[in-house]
Amino acid sequence: MPNTRSARKRVRIAERNRLRNKMYKTRIKTAIRRLEEALSGGDDDAIRAALRRALSAIDRAAVRGAIHRNTAARKKSRLMQRLKKLGRAS
């Protein structure tokens, strides 16, 4: 347990930040899952919309510091590779 006032405050801040980062990471996972569902469905409009949401969620998390920018770039690159492999890149 923290002993000083400042240490107690840091614990509160760290918990708040952890929850915020968790929210961004969860949004990324959900967006990617929805993109995969759209890919299996085959509707091009749904795929484009899901891709836009996924890329936006990844970029937003990177800007906020929830994930590293290289991690964001890697995730986006892998998504685009999968789309290209299926011949659905737009």
Secondary structure, DSSP 8 states (H G I E B T S, - for coil): ---SHHHHHHHHHHHHHHHHHHHHHHHHHHHHHHHHHHHHHT-HHHHHHHHHHHHHHHHHHHHHTSS-HHHHHHHHHHHHHHHHHTT---
